[in-house]
């Protein structure tokens, strides 16, 4: 078996096992007990992305997944330092923005600024204009624009990347609803508690896969 295919198999099979394990845990038991399993899945994405970058793949992806794993240390494992976790995710989206622009995607500067300013107005009207909320909306508006911009990129690699970003965005929407259960019916609230990671790990897997070098059997074509 070609080394890249063997590495892909050694990546996807354990990820599938971890994914099934923590979803079963969350559905049947609940609580934070599955968090180490979830974090193992994120670390495996990072390890595979580092392998791909060593093989000549996209270094931006491995750097972004390293920051993602670090953010999850605070937000998932420690359940603390939320501002630092969000700042790290802002840096992740900054790296993804660079990747999108290098791959021919639009920057959408006007939309980014407009959505952020509108969000500030809404926060002010709701009486929620505090630093942590401002930071979260800065992150989310840029994330949303990155997901939109990724749709304009061509190539199989960037299609995988775009799907991963949109799944990632679905995860963050679930996080927002989970933290504000009064906004949705009880059935939806029950779903989003599981839906966060239902979307999150597949998103990171696709993003990791999108960083492969085509000469080693992967999909990537953009500047590293």
HELIX and SHEET records of a PDB file:
HELIX    1   1 UNK A    3  UNK A   28  1                                  26    
HELIX    2   2 UNK A   35  UNK A   54  1                                  20    
HELIX    3   3 UNK A   59  UNK A   72  1                                  14    
HELIX    4   4 UNK A   73  UNK A   78  3                                   6    
HELIX    5   5 UNK A   82  UNK A  102  1                                  21    
HELIX    6   6 UNK A  109  UNK A  125  1                                  17    
HELIX    7   7 UNK A  131  UNK A  150  1                                  20    
HELIX    8   8 UNK A  156  UNK A  179  1                                  24    
HELIX    9   9 UNK A  181  UNK A  183  5                                   3    
HELIX   10  10 UNK A  186  UNK A  209  1                                  24    
HELIX   11  11 UNK A  214  UNK A  216  5                                   3    
END                                                                             
